[in-house]
Amino acid sequence: MTTLTFELPDELAEEARSRGLFAPGAIEAMIRDTLRRSAMADLFDAADKLAAAEFPPLTMAEIQDEVNAVRMERRRRASGA
């Protein structure tokens, strides 16, 4: 467990305290929510970049080749090779 110490302006600290933001678990919940939102933003940014790359569509044969390659790799790992 990590202990954090930080400084806030008195007015802000009092408002946060009055709204229950210093209650046990409240700051942890806020941090977890912020991290989740950040991860989602990163995911959407990556999706936007991928869409902007304009890769040509794969043919069904190319898709099947990729599926087969993944299956072979999983079998190889499962066999301990």
Secondary structure as GFF3:
##gff-version 3
##sequence-region A 1 81
A	DSSP	alpha_helix	10	18	.	.	.	ID=ss1
A	DSSP	alpha_helix	26	53	.	.	.	ID=ss2
A	DSSP	alpha_helix	60	78	.	.	.	ID=ss3
###
